[in-house]
Every structure is written in C-alpha cells, then in structure tokens.
Amino acid sequence: MALITTETKGVFVIAATPFEDDGALDRESIDRMVDFYYDKGADGLTILGMMGEAPKLTQAEAIEVTKRTIQRSGDKPVVVGVSAPGLAAIGELTKAVMDLGAAGVMVAPPSSLRTDDQIITYYRNVVDTVGTEVPVVLQDFPLSTGVQISSKTLGTIFENHASIVMLKHEDWPGLQKIADLRDAEAKGRRRTSILCGNAGVFLPEEMQRGADGAMTGFAYPEMMVDVVRLSNEGQPDVARDVFDAYLPLVRYEQQPGLGLAVRKYVLAKRGAIKSAAQRRPGAALNAAAIADVETLIERQTRKLELLN
C-alpha cells in the first residue's frame, strides 16, 4: 500500500466503527462499510478518528479494526488515527498499524497544550517517537481539542518536519488559514497536502481557497467526491449546486453530541452498516430526531432529482 505524501489529494472518508447492538465489534459490517465507501468514490479511508469512537476501543480492537480495513481496502490508502494522551501509546500503535500496511498516521494535539512553543515541541516529540519514515497527518480541530494552532505555528512545524505531510484542516472559521498556508508555499515553503473536515460543511469554499479535498465522515461520501471533482474541473457553481442539495443534512449532523448518532443512523439506513449502535457512552436518536432525519433525506432526494 502506498504512503500518503504532500501531493495526496481527493476524498478520504473518516470511517465509523461498526458495533453490534450489544457493543461488540461488528466485523462483517467493517467489510460492508469499506466496500460502500469505495463504491461511492472515496480515494482512501481514515480510521480510528474522533468520530470513529477510537477512545472506546481497546488497543487490541484498534489493531484488529486496522488490519481488517487495510485488508479489505486492497491498494487504497488507509490512514490511522493514533492520538493518545501519552507518546508511548502513540508510538506503540503507530508501529503496529504501519507494520500492517497503513499509509500514515493522524495525530491531534492533547488539550493540555496552550502556547506555540508547547505545540511545536509536541509535534517534534511525535516525530521523534514514530520515526521520520512514518507520514504524519496533523489534525487541527480546535473545536474539539481546545488547542488553537495559528498559521505561523503550522508553518514552523511543517518547515521543521518533512514527515508531517498533511494537514487535516478543521478550524472554524478557518478559510483564511488555508489561504495563508498556500500563500506561504507560493513564496517558497514546501507543499503540504490539505484535506478538510467538519463533515464537509465548508467544502466548496475550502476547495476554492486551495484545499486538496476532504477528510471527513459525512454519510453521503458521493457528495464530497462530486464537489471535489467539480471544483478541480473549474466548475465551482455546479459544485455548490450539488453541495446545496445535501446542506440541510450536513447542518443537522453538526449538532454537538448528536452528530455521530445521525451519521450512523444514515449509514445503517443506506446499508453500509448493520446497526446504528454506538459503544457506550453514546447518544441514540429519539423518534423526533429520526423523523427530522427522514424528512431531510426525502427532501435531499427530491433536490438531487431536480439537479439531474
């Protein structure tokens, strides 16, 4: 399996972790879900992310999910989230997943970091721990981690560590950050791949600012595939038309504490996974929320019919 690089582009879906109703790993649904994502046009997958319920897995389960996903993915690249409170755990899981054939690892900063120097030092320690031969994705998600990383600090990290090849951009608002990074590259700094998260809620604008694609888990990955493709083909207005058809459901999924339940419900409804269950603790949709989602899906279907 090829490693991710600074030139990596496209759509890497943040995969859910399927569970049985009793909380056990649903191994059969892992295979079904991987096939679903690639059938919808995904270029690669990212597993064990924040929306993949990684903290609820044991180390052995994390390795099992990785092995099964990589085997099912064939030659498609799989990035593995290895974020953890301590560097020892990051190093151990990184070695295990890279030995299995992962294309790289993703690391978010711990919430204890506050200053630029602390952030810079942390990623130096990450690279020292995993080794410079391992491609690293820096996950910049301040709404979740509470860690604010400026464009300048990101630039320093990228300049210091060639093995950090990708930014998972999830700042909000953060469009100017993409523009800043691309402007610095135009002035001579090395290139870094930028894939964007937040369920794709700003994807059309992110593509226009210079992003290379998406790395997020919206349950209609074909939307992200089409928006990225149309943006790259110089058709931003058509890309926005496609995006607009899905926007109400994207927006609904952004509710804190409910987003994963919505995503898993839709994935189960689409046949990608057997059950919408989350491993405890985890919220489930009540009848009113299910009715909301069903209405949004129905309206989305009608809008797409009009577009086509």
C-alpha angles and dihedrals in degrees: 000000000000120000122239115255141185087274096055112130140169135051122330107183116218098230124221118229108239119223134184117243089263093055098258119134111270100219096177091055091053088063093043092048094048090052090048094054094049092044087058091054106265115163093206144338137246115206135189093031125146092277089045091072090239095160089060093059128086117235089254091052092048090054091046092051090048094049094048094046094049092048091050093046096063108192095349115113119252121197116199126211109228101170113147139155092254134046093227091063091046091051094047095049092043092056091048096050096042089052087054091055106267116167092223143316133260123220127187120196118256115252092244093076114102112155132058090243091054092051093047091048092048094057091045087056091047092054091046089051101047097033131246092266092068116087110230131204113207108215110211104190108144094167088067105027098036089224115129113207115187125214088249093053092047088051092053091050093048092048092050098046122042090183091067093085103162142041118211096208115208103144114134116231090018111131091112089056090062090049091048093052094048091047090054090051091052086056094053111282115131118266122261125193112241120202119174135223138183091109089292093288092146098027099124091052093042091055091051090052092055108273118153096220143293136309105184141104110244107155092237101061090169088072091059092044091053095045092050093045095047092046091052090048091057095254103120095153093054089046089055092048090056092045093049091059089061099035099098091056092043088052093048091053091057093075108121112246094011104061098091092047090054092047094049092046091055093044090052092047089052091050096247093121132017099229135027090214121136122204110254130302093047138119124242128206116259123217094270093051091048089053089051092052093046090052092049092050091050092050091045090054091052092049091051091050089055091049092052 
